[in-house]
Amino acid sequence: MANLTSSLPTSFHPGYVATSIQLRVGRREVSIGRDCRTRYYRAHPLLECNPGVAPGHLHILLLRRWLIVLSKAR
């Protein structure tokens, strides 16, 4: 079993998501989980991309339900 240390800052931790998967692909980390945050705007129904909470992060909201976070691995 590989020991993965997340490069996500402590202010954003996918641990609040009931089930999440974290993968490392080369020098990138991919975290996939259900999005349970309240959005105060109408999200695009299929795919929405936003900059992440730190430089080098990208948040992708898929079908208004799944949150995919792409980040740099340390």
All heavy atoms as a GROMACS GRO file, in nm:
protein
  590
    1MET      N    1   0.084  -0.117   0.000
    1MET     CA    2   0.000   0.000   0.000
    1MET      C    3   0.088   0.124   0.000
    1MET      O    4   0.177   0.136   0.083
    1MET     CB    5  -0.088  -0.003   0.124
    1MET     CG    6  -0.186   0.108   0.130
    1MET     SD    7  -0.324   0.048   0.059
    1MET     CE    8  -0.463   0.103   0.062
    2ALA      N    9   0.065   0.213  -0.091
    2ALA     CA   10   0.144   0.334  -0.102
    2ALA      C   11   0.095   0.438  -0.003
    2ALA      O   12  -0.024   0.450   0.024
    2ALA     CB   13   0.135   0.390  -0.243
    3ASN      N   14   0.187   0.513   0.052
    3ASN     CA   15   0.152   0.621   0.144
    3ASN      C   16   0.146   0.750   0.064
    3ASN      O   17   0.246   0.799   0.017
    3ASN     CB   18   0.257   0.631   0.254
    3ASN     CG   19   0.221   0.734   0.357
    3ASN    OD1   20   0.110   0.784   0.358
    3ASN    ND2   21   0.314   0.765   0.444
    4LEU      N   22   0.025   0.806   0.050
    4LEU     CA   23   0.007   0.929  -0.025
    4LEU      C   24  -0.009   1.045   0.071
    4LEU      O   25  -0.090   1.039   0.163
    4LEU     CB   26  -0.117   0.921  -0.114
    4LEU     CG   27  -0.110   0.821  -0.229
    4LEU    CD1   28  -0.242   0.821  -0.304
    4LEU    CD2   29   0.002   0.857  -0.323
    5THR      N   30   0.068   1.149   0.050
    5THR     CA   31   0.048   1.271   0.126
    5THR      C   32  -0.012   1.373   0.031
    5THR      O   33   0.039   1.395  -0.078
    5THR     CB   34   0.182   1.324   0.181
    5THR    OG1   35   0.273   1.340   0.073
    5THR    CG2   36   0.239   1.228   0.284
    6SER      N   37  -0.119   1.433   0.071
    6SER     CA   38  -0.191   1.525  -0.015
    6SER      C   39  -0.120   1.659  -0.022
    6SER      O   40  -0.066   1.707   0.077
    6SER     CB   41  -0.334   1.544   0.038
    6SER     OG   42  -0.401   1.636  -0.043
    7SER      N   43  -0.123   1.721  -0.139
    7SER     CA   44  -0.066   1.853  -0.155
    7SER      C   45  -0.172   1.961  -0.136
    7SER      O   46  -0.143   2.079  -0.150
    7SER     CB   47  -0.003   1.868  -0.294
    7SER     OG   48  -0.103   1.860  -0.392
    8LEU      N   49  -0.294   1.922  -0.102
    8LEU     CA   50  -0.400   2.019  -0.079
    8LEU      C   51  -0.374   2.092   0.052
    8LEU      O   52  -0.328   2.031   0.148
    8LEU     CB   53  -0.536   1.949  -0.072
    8LEU     CG   54  -0.585   1.886  -0.201
    8LEU    CD1   55  -0.709   1.804  -0.174
    8LEU    CD2   56  -0.613   1.989  -0.306
    9PRO      N   57  -0.399   2.221   0.056
    9PRO     CA   58  -0.377   2.294   0.181
    9PRO      C   59  -0.474   2.248   0.289
    9PRO      O   60  -0.575   2.186   0.261
    9PRO     CB   61  -0.403   2.440   0.142
    9PRO     CG   62  -0.485   2.434   0.020
    9PRO     CD   63  -0.449   2.306  -0.051
   10THR      N   64  -0.440   2.279   0.413
   10THR     CA   65  -0.524   2.234   0.524
   10THR      C   66  -0.661   2.300   0.523
   10THR      O   67  -0.754   2.248   0.581
   10THR     CB   68  -0.454   2.261   0.658
   10THR    OG1   69  -0.425   2.400   0.665
   10THR    CG2   70  -0.329   2.180   0.671
   11SER      N   71  -0.675   2.416   0.457
   11SER     CA   72  -0.805   2.482   0.450
   11SER      C   73  -0.903   2.403   0.363
   11SER      O   74  -1.023   2.413   0.380
   11SER     CB   75  -0.791   2.623   0.397
   11SER     OG   76  -0.738   2.620   0.266
   12PHE      N   77  -0.852   2.326   0.268
   12PHE     CA   78  -0.937   2.241   0.185
   12PHE      C   79  -0.896   2.097   0.209
   12PHE      O   80  -0.787   2.056   0.174
   12PHE     CB   81  -0.922   2.274   0.037
   12PHE     CG   82  -1.004   2.182  -0.050
   12PHE    CD1   83  -1.138   2.206  -0.068
   12PHE    CD2   84  -0.948   2.071  -0.109
   12PHE    CE1   85  -1.215   2.121  -0.145
   12PHE    CE2   86  -1.024   1.985  -0.186
   12PHE     CZ   87  -1.158   2.011  -0.204
   13HIS      N   88  -0.983   2.022   0.268
   13HIS     CA   89  -0.953   1.882   0.294
   13HIS      C   90  -1.070   1.799   0.246
   13HIS      O   91  -1.183   1.820   0.291
   13HIS     CB   92  -0.928   1.859   0.443
   13HIS     CG   93  -0.875   1.723   0.470
   13HIS    ND1   94  -0.956   1.613   0.481
   13HIS    CD2   95  -0.748   1.677   0.486
   13HIS    CE1   96  -0.882   1.507   0.504
   13HIS    NE2   97  -0.756   1.543   0.506
   14PRO      N   98  -1.049   1.705   0.153
   14PRO     CA   99  -1.160   1.627   0.102
   14PRO      C  100  -1.214   1.527   0.203
   14PRO      O  101  -1.298   1.447   0.171
   14PRO     CB  102  -1.100   1.555  -0.020
   14PRO     CG  103  -0.955   1.551   0.006
   14PRO     CD  104  -0.923   1.674   0.087
   15GLY      N  105  -1.170   1.533   0.327
   15GLY     CA  106  -1.219   1.442   0.429
   15GLY      C  107  -1.363   1.467   0.468
   15GLY      O  108  -1.429   1.380   0.523
   16TYR      N  109  -1.415   1.587   0.437
   16TYR     CA  110  -1.554   1.613   0.470
   16TYR      C  111  -1.648   1.540   0.375
   16TYR      O  112  -1.765   1.527   0.401
   16TYR     CB  113  -1.584   1.764   0.469
   16TYR     CG  114  -1.582   1.824   0.332
   16TYR    CD1  115  -1.698   1.830   0.256
   16TYR    CD2  116  -1.466   1.876   0.277
   16TYR    CE1  117  -1.696   1.884   0.130
   16TYR    CE2  118  -1.464   1.931   0.153
   16TYR     CZ  119  -1.580   1.935   0.079
   16TYR     OH  120  -1.578   1.989  -0.046
   17VAL      N  121  -1.597   1.492   0.264
   17VAL     CA  122  -1.676   1.417   0.168
   17VAL      C  123  -1.690   1.274   0.220
   17VAL      O  124  -1.594   1.215   0.267
   17VAL     CB  125  -1.608   1.419   0.030
   17VAL    CG1  126  -1.688   1.341  -0.071
   17VAL    CG2  127  -1.587   1.561  -0.017
   18ALA      N  128  -1.810   1.220   0.211
   18ALA     CA  129  -1.835   1.086   0.264
   18ALA      C  130  -1.744   0.982   0.200
   18ALA      O  131  -1.683   0.902   0.269
   18ALA     CB  132  -1.981   1.050   0.243
   19THR      N  133  -1.735   0.981   0.069
   19THR     CA  134  -1.646   0.889   0.000
   19THR      C  135  -1.564   0.968  -0.100
   19THR      O  136  -1.619   1.046  -0.177
   19THR     CB  137  -1.724   0.779  -0.075
   19THR    OG1  138  -1.814   0.841  -0.166
   19THR    CG2  139  -1.801   0.692   0.022
   20SER      N  140  -1.435   0.951  -0.096
   20SER     CA  141  -1.349   1.018  -0.194
   20SER      C  142  -1.237   0.924  -0.234
   20SER      O  143  -1.195   0.839  -0.157
   20SER     CB  144  -1.293   1.149  -0.138
   20SER     OG  145  -1.209   1.122  -0.031
   21ILE      N  146  -1.189   0.943  -0.354
   21ILE     CA  147  -1.080   0.862  -0.409
   21ILE      C  148  -0.967   0.957  -0.442
   21ILE      O  149  -0.990   1.062  -0.503
   21ILE     CB  150  -1.126   0.788  -0.536
   21ILE    CG1  151  -1.241   0.694  -0.504
   21ILE    CG2  152  -1.011   0.713  -0.598
   21ILE    CD1  153  -1.306   0.636  -0.627
   22GLN      N  154  -0.847   0.922  -0.403
   22GLN     CA  155  -0.732   1.006  -0.434
   22GLN      C  156  -0.630   0.922  -0.509
   22GLN      O  157  -0.587   0.817  -0.461
   22GLN     CB  158  -0.672   1.062  -0.307
   22GLN     CG  159  -0.573   1.170  -0.332
   22GLN     CD  160  -0.534   1.239  -0.203
   22GLN    OE1  161  -0.540   1.180  -0.097
   22GLN    NE2  162  -0.496   1.364  -0.213
   23LEU      N  163  -0.592   0.969  -0.627
   23LEU     CA  164  -0.496   0.899  -0.713
   23LEU      C  165  -0.378   0.990  -0.743
   23LEU      O  166  -0.392   1.112  -0.748
   23LEU     CB  167  -0.562   0.861  -0.846
   23LEU     CG  168  -0.690   0.779  -0.840
   23LEU    CD1  169  -0.753   0.774  -0.977
   23LEU    CD2  170  -0.658   0.641  -0.791
   24ARG      N  171  -0.264   0.930  -0.766
   24ARG     CA  172  -0.148   1.006  -0.809
   24ARG      C  173  -0.110   0.956  -0.949
   24ARG      O  174  -0.087   0.838  -0.970
   24ARG     CB  175  -0.031   0.987  -0.714
   24ARG     CG  176   0.089   1.069  -0.756
   24ARG     CD  177   0.199   1.061  -0.658
   24ARG     NE  178   0.162   1.145  -0.544
   24ARG     CZ  179   0.245   1.174  -0.446
   24ARG    NH1  180   0.366   1.126  -0.448
   24ARG    NH2  181   0.207   1.249  -0.348
   25VAL      N  182  -0.104   1.050  -1.043
   25VAL     CA  183  -0.069   1.019  -1.181
   25VAL      C  184   0.051   1.104  -1.217
   25VAL      O  185   0.038   1.224  -1.242
   25VAL     CB  186  -0.187   1.048  -1.277
   25VAL    CG1  187  -0.149   1.014  -1.419
   25VAL    CG2  188  -0.311   0.973  -1.234
   26GLY      N  189   0.168   1.045  -1.215
   26GLY     CA  190   0.290   1.121  -1.242
   26GLY      C  191   0.313   1.225  -1.135
   26GLY      O  192   0.321   1.195  -1.018
   27ARG      N  193   0.323   1.351  -1.176
   27ARG     CA  194   0.342   1.460  -1.080
   27ARG      C  195   0.211   1.530  -1.046
   27ARG      O  196   0.212   1.640  -0.995
   27ARG     CB  197   0.443   1.559  -1.135
   27ARG     CG  198   0.582   1.498  -1.144
   27ARG     CD  199   0.686   1.602  -1.168
   27ARG     NE  200   0.679   1.653  -1.305
   27ARG     CZ  201   0.754   1.751  -1.351
   27ARG    NH1  202   0.839   1.810  -1.271
   27ARG    NH2  203   0.742   1.791  -1.475
   28ARG      N  204   0.100   1.467  -1.072
   28ARG     CA  205  -0.032   1.524  -1.044
   28ARG      C  206  -0.109   1.435  -0.948
   28ARG      O  207  -0.092   1.314  -0.947
   28ARG     CB  208  -0.114   1.539  -1.172
   28ARG     CG  209  -0.058   1.636  -1.269
   28ARG     CD  210  -0.089   1.775  -1.224
   28ARG     NE  211  -0.034   1.873  -1.317
   28ARG     CZ  212  -0.032   2.000  -1.291
   28ARG    NH1  213  -0.080   2.046  -1.180
   28ARG    NH2  214   0.019   2.083  -1.378
   29GLU      N  215  -0.195   1.497  -0.867
   29GLU     CA  216  -0.288   1.424  -0.781
   29GLU      C  217  -0.429   1.450  -0.832
   29GLU      O  218  -0.461   1.562  -0.870
   29GLU     CB  219  -0.278   1.471  -0.637
   29GLU     CG  220  -0.155   1.427  -0.566
   29GLU     CD  221  -0.151   1.474  -0.422
   29GLU    OE1  222  -0.245   1.547  -0.380
   29GLU    OE2  223  -0.055   1.441  -0.354
   30VAL      N  224  -0.512   1.347  -0.829
   30VAL     CA  225  -0.651   1.359  -0.869
   30VAL      C  226  -0.734   1.312  -0.751
   30VAL      O  227  -0.718   1.199  -0.704
   30VAL     CB  228  -0.681   1.273  -0.994
   30VAL    CG1  229  -0.827   1.284  -1.032
   30VAL    CG2  230  -0.592   1.311  -1.109
   31SER      N  231  -0.822   1.397  -0.704
   31SER     CA  232  -0.912   1.362  -0.594
   31SER      C  233  -1.054   1.371  -0.647
   31SER      O  234  -1.095   1.473  -0.702
   31SER     CB  235  -0.893   1.459  -0.478
   31SER     OG  236  -0.984   1.430  -0.375
   32ILE      N  237  -1.131   1.263  -0.631
   32ILE     CA  238  -1.267   1.256  -0.682
   32ILE      C  239  -1.360   1.225  -0.566
   32ILE      O  240  -1.335   1.131  -0.489
   32ILE     CB  241  -1.281   1.147  -0.790
   32ILE    CG1  242  -1.183   1.173  -0.904
   32ILE    CG2  243  -1.424   1.141  -0.841
   32ILE    CD1  244  -1.173   1.060  -1.003
   33GLY      N  245  -1.466   1.302  -0.551
   33GLY     CA  246  -1.562   1.278  -0.445
   33GLY      C  247  -1.692   1.351  -0.473
   33GLY      O  248  -1.702   1.432  -0.566
   34ARG      N  249  -1.793   1.323  -0.394
   34ARG     CA  250  -1.922   1.391  -0.409
   34ARG      C  251  -1.911   1.532  -0.354
   34ARG      O  252  -1.849   1.554  -0.250
   34ARG     CB  253  -2.030   1.314  -0.336
   34ARG     CG  254  -2.059   1.182  -0.405
   34ARG     CD  255  -2.183   1.124  -0.352
   34ARG     NE  256  -2.295   1.201  -0.404
   34ARG     CZ  257  -2.402   1.146  -0.455
   34ARG    NH1  258  -2.414   1.017  -0.461
   34ARG    NH2  259  -2.500   1.220  -0.499
   35ASP      N  260  -1.972   1.625  -0.422
   35ASP     CA  261  -1.968   1.764  -0.379
   35ASP      C  262  -2.088   1.789  -0.288
   35ASP      O  263  -2.202   1.778  -0.329
   35ASP     CB  264  -1.975   1.856  -0.501
   35ASP     CG  265  -1.964   2.002  -0.463
   35ASP    OD1  266  -1.887   2.031  -0.370
   35ASP    OD2  267  -2.031   2.084  -0.525
   36CYS      N  268  -2.059   1.822  -0.162
   36CYS     CA  269  -2.167   1.848  -0.067
   36CYS      C  270  -2.170   1.993  -0.023
   36CYS      O  271  -2.244   2.028   0.068
   36CYS     CB  272  -2.154   1.755   0.053
   36CYS     SG  273  -2.000   1.774   0.141
   37ARG      N  274  -2.090   2.078  -0.088
   37ARG     CA  275  -2.089   2.219  -0.052
   37ARG      C  276  -2.208   2.292  -0.111
   37ARG      O  277  -2.257   2.257  -0.218
   37ARG     CB  278  -1.961   2.286  -0.100
   37ARG     CG  279  -1.841   2.238  -0.022
   37ARG     CD  280  -1.719   2.311  -0.064
   37ARG     NE  281  -1.680   2.261  -0.196
   37ARG     CZ  282  -1.594   2.320  -0.273
   37ARG    NH1  283  -1.536   2.429  -0.238
   37ARG    NH2  284  -1.562   2.268  -0.390
   38THR      N  285  -2.256   2.394  -0.043
   38THR     CA  286  -2.364   2.476  -0.092
   38THR      C  287  -2.308   2.579  -0.189
   38THR      O  288  -2.216   2.652  -0.156
   38THR     CB  289  -2.433   2.551   0.024
   38THR    OG1  290  -2.478   2.454   0.118
   38THR    CG2  291  -2.551   2.630  -0.025
   39ARG      N  292  -2.361   2.580  -0.307
   39ARG     CA  293  -2.317   2.676  -0.409
   39ARG      C  294  -2.420   2.788  -0.414
   39ARG      O  295  -2.539   2.763  -0.422
   39ARG     CB  296  -2.306   2.608  -0.544
   39ARG     CG  297  -2.214   2.488  -0.538
   39ARG     CD  298  -2.123   2.483  -0.657
   39ARG     NE  299  -2.034   2.370  -0.642
   39ARG     CZ  300  -1.904   2.383  -0.629
   39ARG    NH1  301  -1.850   2.500  -0.631
   39ARG    NH2  302  -1.827   2.277  -0.615
   40TYR      N  303  -2.373   2.912  -0.405
   40TYR     CA  304  -2.461   3.028  -0.404
   40TYR      C  305  -2.481   3.085  -0.543
   40TYR      O  306  -2.516   3.201  -0.558
   40TYR     CB  307  -2.406   3.134  -0.308
   40TYR     CG  308  -2.403   3.084  -0.167
   40TYR    CD1  309  -2.284   3.045  -0.108
   40TYR    CD2  310  -2.520   3.072  -0.094
   40TYR    CE1  311  -2.281   2.997   0.022
   40TYR    CE2  312  -2.519   3.025   0.035
   40TYR     CZ  313  -2.400   2.988   0.092
   40TYR     OH  314  -2.398   2.939   0.219
   41TYR      N  315  -2.457   3.004  -0.643
   41TYR     CA  316  -2.480   3.042  -0.782
   41TYR      C  317  -2.528   2.919  -0.856
   41TYR      O  318  -2.517   2.808  -0.807
   41TYR     CB  319  -2.351   3.097  -0.846
   41TYR     CG  320  -2.237   2.997  -0.845
   41TYR    CD1  321  -2.218   2.910  -0.952
   41TYR    CD2  322  -2.150   2.989  -0.739
   41TYR    CE1  323  -2.115   2.819  -0.952
   41TYR    CE2  324  -2.046   2.898  -0.737
   41TYR     CZ  325  -2.030   2.813  -0.844
   41TYR     OH  326  -1.928   2.723  -0.842
   42ARG      N  327  -2.585   2.939  -0.971
   42ARG     CA  328  -2.635   2.826  -1.050
   42ARG      C  329  -2.519   2.766  -1.128
   42ARG      O  330  -2.463   2.832  -1.216
   42ARG     CB  331  -2.745   2.872  -1.143
   42ARG     CG  332  -2.807   2.761  -1.221
   42ARG     CD  333  -2.952   2.790  -1.248
   42ARG     NE  334  -3.010   2.692  -1.336
   42ARG     CZ  335  -3.063   2.578  -1.292
   42ARG    NH1  336  -3.066   2.552  -1.164
   42ARG    NH2  337  -3.115   2.492  -1.377
   43ALA      N  338  -2.483   2.644  -1.095
   43ALA     CA  339  -2.372   2.576  -1.162
   43ALA      C  340  -2.417   2.523  -1.297
   43ALA      O  341  -2.533   2.491  -1.318
   43ALA     CB  342  -2.322   2.462  -1.076
   44HIS      N  343  -2.323   2.516  -1.390
   44HIS     CA  344  -2.349   2.460  -1.522
   44HIS      C  345  -2.390   2.314  -1.504
   44HIS      O  346  -2.330   2.242  -1.425
   44HIS     CB  347  -2.224   2.472  -1.609
   44HIS     CG  348  -2.249   2.443  -1.752
   44HIS    ND1  349  -2.245   2.318  -1.803
   44HIS    CD2  350  -2.282   2.526  -1.854
   44HIS    CE1  351  -2.273   2.322  -1.932
   44HIS    NE2  352  -2.295   2.449  -1.965
   45PRO      N  353  -2.491   2.266  -1.577
   45PRO     CA  354  -2.541   2.131  -1.552
   45PRO      C  355  -2.446   2.017  -1.589
   45PRO      O  356  -2.454   1.910  -1.531
   45PRO     CB  357  -2.669   2.123  -1.636
   45PRO     CG  358  -2.660   2.232  -1.735
   45PRO     CD  359  -2.572   2.337  -1.676
   46LEU      N  360  -2.353   2.038  -1.682
   46LEU     CA  361  -2.266   1.928  -1.723
   46LEU      C  362  -2.125   1.938  -1.664
   46LEU      O  363  -2.080   1.847  -1.596
   46LEU     CB  364  -2.256   1.923  -1.876
   46LEU     CG  365  -2.384   1.892  -1.950
   46LEU    CD1  366  -2.362   1.894  -2.100
   46LEU    CD2  367  -2.440   1.759  -1.906
   47LEU      N  368  -2.056   2.046  -1.692
   47LEU     CA  369  -1.916   2.057  -1.653
   47LEU      C  370  -1.884   2.202  -1.620
   47LEU      O  371  -1.917   2.292  -1.695
   47LEU     CB  372  -1.827   2.010  -1.768
   47LEU     CG  373  -1.678   2.005  -1.745
   47LEU    CD1  374  -1.645   1.890  -1.651
   47LEU    CD2  375  -1.606   1.987  -1.875
   48GLU      N  376  -1.820   2.223  -1.506
   48GLU     CA  377  -1.780   2.356  -1.466
   48GLU      C  378  -1.640   2.351  -1.409
   48GLU      O  379  -1.610   2.266  -1.325
   48GLU     CB  380  -1.876   2.411  -1.361
   48GLU     CG  381  -1.838   2.549  -1.316
   48GLU     CD  382  -1.944   2.610  -1.228
   48GLU    OE1  383  -2.063   2.598  -1.260
   48GLU    OE2  384  -1.905   2.667  -1.126
   49CYS      N  385  -1.552   2.439  -1.454
   49CYS     CA  386  -1.413   2.444  -1.408
   49CYS      C  387  -1.388   2.575  -1.336
   49CYS      O  388  -1.430   2.681  -1.382
   49CYS     CB  389  -1.317   2.433  -1.526
   49CYS     SG  390  -1.328   2.278  -1.614
   50ASN      N  391  -1.320   2.566  -1.222
   50ASN     CA  392  -1.284   2.683  -1.143
   50ASN      C  393  -1.141   2.669  -1.096
   50ASN      O  394  -1.093   2.556  -1.077
   50ASN     CB  395  -1.374   2.696  -1.020
   50ASN     CG  396  -1.516   2.726  -1.055
   50ASN    OD1  397  -1.543   2.799  -1.149
   50ASN    ND2  398  -1.608   2.668  -0.980
   51PRO      N  399  -1.072   2.782  -1.073
   51PRO     CA  400  -0.940   2.770  -1.011
   51PRO      C  401  -0.955   2.718  -0.869
   51PRO      O  402  -1.055   2.742  -0.803
   51PRO     CB  403  -0.886   2.912  -1.014
   51PRO     CG  404  -1.005   2.999  -1.029
   51PRO     CD  405  -1.109   2.919  -1.099
   52GLY      N  406  -0.857   2.647  -0.823
   52GLY     CA  407  -0.862   2.588  -0.691
   52GLY      C  408  -0.828   2.685  -0.580
   52GLY      O  409  -0.813   2.804  -0.602
   53VAL      N  410  -0.812   2.631  -0.460
   53VAL     CA  411  -0.785   2.712  -0.342
   53VAL      C  412  -0.638   2.750  -0.331
   53VAL      O  413  -0.602   2.834  -0.250
   53VAL     CB  414  -0.828   2.638  -0.215
   53VAL    CG1  415  -0.978   2.622  -0.213
   53VAL    CG2  416  -0.760   2.503  -0.205
   54ALA      N  417  -0.551   2.690  -0.411
   54ALA     CA  418  -0.409   2.719  -0.409
   54ALA      C  419  -0.357   2.722  -0.553
   54ALA      O  420  -0.420   2.666  -0.643
   54ALA     CB  421  -0.334   2.612  -0.328
   55PRO      N  422  -0.243   2.786  -0.577
   55PRO     CA  423  -0.187   2.786  -0.713
   55PRO      C  424  -0.160   2.644  -0.761
   55PRO      O  425  -0.112   2.560  -0.686
   55PRO     CB  426  -0.057   2.864  -0.698
   55PRO     CG  427  -0.074   2.945  -0.575
   55PRO     CD  428  -0.164   2.866  -0.485
   56GLY      N  429  -0.196   2.616  -0.885
   56GLY     CA  430  -0.174   2.484  -0.942
   56GLY      C  431  -0.289   2.388  -0.920
   56GLY      O  432  -0.279   2.272  -0.956
   57HIS      N  433  -0.400   2.433  -0.861
   57HIS     CA  434  -0.516   2.348  -0.838
   57HIS      C  435  -0.627   2.384  -0.935
   57HIS      O  436  -0.643   2.499  -0.972
   57HIS     CB  437  -0.568   2.366  -0.695
   57HIS     CG  438  -0.480   2.305  -0.592
   57HIS    ND1  439  -0.357   2.356  -0.560
   57HIS    CD2  440  -0.498   2.198  -0.512
   57HIS    CE1  441  -0.303   2.282  -0.466
   57HIS    NE2  442  -0.387   2.186  -0.435
   58LEU      N  443  -0.704   2.286  -0.974
   58LEU     CA  444  -0.818   2.305  -1.063
   58LEU      C  445  -0.934   2.223  -1.009
   58LEU      O  446  -0.920   2.103  -0.983
   58LEU     CB  447  -0.783   2.260  -1.205
   58LEU     CG  448  -0.895   2.269  -1.308
   58LEU    CD1  449  -0.931   2.415  -1.334
   58LEU    CD2  450  -0.853   2.201  -1.437
   59HIS      N  451  -1.050   2.288  -0.989
   59HIS     CA  452  -1.171   2.219  -0.944
   59HIS      C  453  -1.261   2.200  -1.064
   59HIS      O  454  -1.291   2.294  -1.136
   59HIS     CB  455  -1.245   2.302  -0.841
   59HIS     CG  456  -1.176   2.308  -0.710
   59HIS    ND1  457  -1.235   2.360  -0.599
   59HIS    CD2  458  -1.055   2.268  -0.669
   59HIS    CE1  459  -1.153   2.352  -0.497
   59HIS    NE2  460  -1.041   2.297  -0.539
   60ILE      N  461  -1.307   2.078  -1.084
   60ILE     CA  462  -1.399   2.046  -1.192
   60ILE      C  463  -1.524   1.988  -1.129
   60ILE      O  464  -1.517   1.887  -1.058
   60ILE     CB  465  -1.337   1.946  -1.291
   60ILE    CG1  466  -1.209   2.003  -1.351
   60ILE    CG2  467  -1.437   1.910  -1.400
   60ILE    CD1  468  -1.129   1.903  -1.431
   61LEU      N  469  -1.639   2.051  -1.152
   61LEU     CA  470  -1.766   2.002  -1.103
   61LEU      C  471  -1.835   1.932  -1.218
   61LEU      O  472  -1.865   1.993  -1.320
   61LEU     CB  473  -1.851   2.118  -1.050
   61LEU     CG  474  -1.980   2.081  -0.982
   61LEU    CD1  475  -1.954   1.996  -0.858
   61LEU    CD2  476  -2.058   2.206  -0.944
   62LEU      N  477  -1.858   1.803  -1.203
   62LEU     CA  478  -1.915   1.720  -1.308
   62LEU      C  479  -2.058   1.683  -1.273
   62LEU      O  480  -2.083   1.626  -1.166
   62LEU     CB  481  -1.829   1.594  -1.326
   62LEU     CG  482  -1.866   1.498  -1.436
   62LEU    CD1  483  -1.850   1.565  -1.573
   62LEU    CD2  484  -1.779   1.375  -1.430
   63LEU      N  485  -2.151   1.718  -1.360
   63LEU     CA  486  -2.293   1.688  -1.343
   63LEU      C  487  -2.350   1.741  -1.212
   63LEU      O  488  -2.439   1.682  -1.153
   63LEU     CB  489  -2.318   1.537  -1.353
   63LEU     CG  490  -2.276   1.472  -1.484
   63LEU    CD1  491  -2.292   1.322  -1.476
   63LEU    CD2  492  -2.354   1.528  -1.601
   64ARG      N  493  -2.296   1.855  -1.163
   64ARG     CA  494  -2.339   1.920  -1.038
   64ARG      C  495  -2.330   1.830  -0.916
   64ARG      O  496  -2.386   1.860  -0.812
   64ARG     CB  497  -2.483   1.972  -1.050
   64ARG     CG  498  -2.502   2.085  -1.142
   64ARG     CD  499  -2.643   2.137  -1.130
   64ARG     NE  500  -2.670   2.233  -1.235
   64ARG     CZ  501  -2.790   2.266  -1.273
   64ARG    NH1  502  -2.895   2.214  -1.216
   64ARG    NH2  503  -2.806   2.353  -1.369
   65ARG      N  504  -2.262   1.719  -0.926
   65ARG     CA  505  -2.258   1.624  -0.816
   65ARG      C  506  -2.117   1.581  -0.778
   65ARG      O  507  -2.086   1.564  -0.661
   65ARG     CB  508  -2.340   1.502  -0.852
   65ARG     CG  509  -2.345   1.399  -0.742
   65ARG     CD  510  -2.443   1.293  -0.769
   65ARG     NE  511  -2.576   1.352  -0.768
   65ARG     CZ  512  -2.684   1.288  -0.806
   65ARG    NH1  513  -2.675   1.168  -0.851
   65ARG    NH2  514  -2.800   1.347  -0.802
   66TRP      N  515  -2.030   1.561  -0.876
   66TRP     CA  516  -1.897   1.507  -0.849
   66TRP      C  517  -1.793   1.618  -0.858
   66TRP      O  518  -1.787   1.691  -0.955
   66TRP     CB  519  -1.864   1.397  -0.949
   66TRP     CG  520  -1.957   1.283  -0.935
   66TRP    CD1  521  -2.065   1.256  -1.014
   66TRP    CD2  522  -1.954   1.182  -0.836
   66TRP    NE1  523  -2.129   1.145  -0.968
   66TRP    CE2  524  -2.063   1.097  -0.859
   66TRP    CE3  525  -1.870   1.156  -0.729
   66TRP    CZ2  526  -2.089   0.987  -0.778
   66TRP    CZ3  527  -1.897   1.047  -0.649
   66TRP    CH2  528  -2.005   0.963  -0.674
   67LEU      N  529  -1.710   1.628  -0.757
   67LEU     CA  530  -1.603   1.727  -0.753
   67LEU      C  531  -1.471   1.658  -0.780
   67LEU      O  532  -1.434   1.564  -0.710
   67LEU     CB  533  -1.598   1.798  -0.617
   67LEU     CG  534  -1.492   1.905  -0.603
   67LEU    CD1  535  -1.521   2.020  -0.699
   67LEU    CD2  536  -1.486   1.955  -0.460
   68ILE      N  537  -1.402   1.702  -0.884
   68ILE     CA  538  -1.272   1.647  -0.922
   68ILE      C  539  -1.170   1.758  -0.899
   68ILE      O  540  -1.185   1.868  -0.950
   68ILE     CB  541  -1.270   1.602  -1.070
   68ILE    CG1  542  -1.381   1.499  -1.093
   68ILE    CG2  543  -1.135   1.548  -1.108
   68ILE    CD1  544  -1.408   1.471  -1.239
   69VAL      N  545  -1.068   1.730  -0.819
   69VAL     CA  546  -0.964   1.828  -0.787
   69VAL      C  547  -0.833   1.780  -0.846
   69VAL      O  548  -0.786   1.670  -0.813
   69VAL     CB  549  -0.952   1.849  -0.636
   69VAL    CG1  550  -0.843   1.950  -0.606
   69VAL    CG2  551  -1.083   1.892  -0.574
   70LEU      N  552  -0.774   1.858  -0.934
   70LEU     CA  553  -0.643   1.829  -0.991
   70LEU      C  554  -0.541   1.919  -0.922
   70LEU      O  555  -0.561   2.039  -0.911
   70LEU     CB  556  -0.642   1.856  -1.141
   70LEU     CG  557  -0.744   1.780  -1.224
   70LEU    CD1  558  -0.740   1.828  -1.368
   70LEU    CD2  559  -0.719   1.632  -1.218
   71SER      N  560  -0.433   1.861  -0.874
   71SER     CA  561  -0.332   1.940  -0.804
   71SER      C  562  -0.194   1.884  -0.830
   71SER      O  563  -0.178   1.774  -0.881
   71SER     CB  564  -0.360   1.940  -0.654
   71SER     OG  565  -0.352   1.809  -0.603
   72LYS      N  566  -0.092   1.962  -0.795
   72LYS     CA  567   0.046   1.918  -0.808
   72LYS      C  568   0.081   1.830  -0.688
   72LYS      O  569   0.047   1.861  -0.576
   72LYS     CB  570   0.141   2.038  -0.811
   72LYS     CG  571   0.126   2.123  -0.931
   72LYS     CD  572   0.223   2.238  -0.923
   72LYS     CE  573   0.208   2.331  -1.041
   72LYS     NZ  574   0.300   2.445  -1.031
   73ALA      N  575   0.152   1.722  -0.713
   73ALA     CA  576   0.199   1.635  -0.604
   73ALA      C  577   0.331   1.690  -0.552
   73ALA      O  578   0.410   1.747  -0.626
   73ALA     CB  579   0.216   1.492  -0.655
   74ARG      N  580   0.354   1.672  -0.423
   74ARG     CA  581   0.479   1.719  -0.362
   74ARG      C  582   0.584   1.611  -0.365
   74ARG      O  583   0.561   1.498  -0.353
   74ARG     CB  584   0.455   1.760  -0.218
   74ARG     CG  585   0.372   1.882  -0.209
   74ARG     CD  586   0.357   1.925  -0.069
   74ARG     NE  587   0.260   2.032  -0.064
   74ARG     CZ  588   0.224   2.093   0.046
   74ARG    NH1  589   0.274   2.057   0.158
   74ARG    NH2  590   0.136   2.189   0.042
   0.00000   0.00000   0.00000
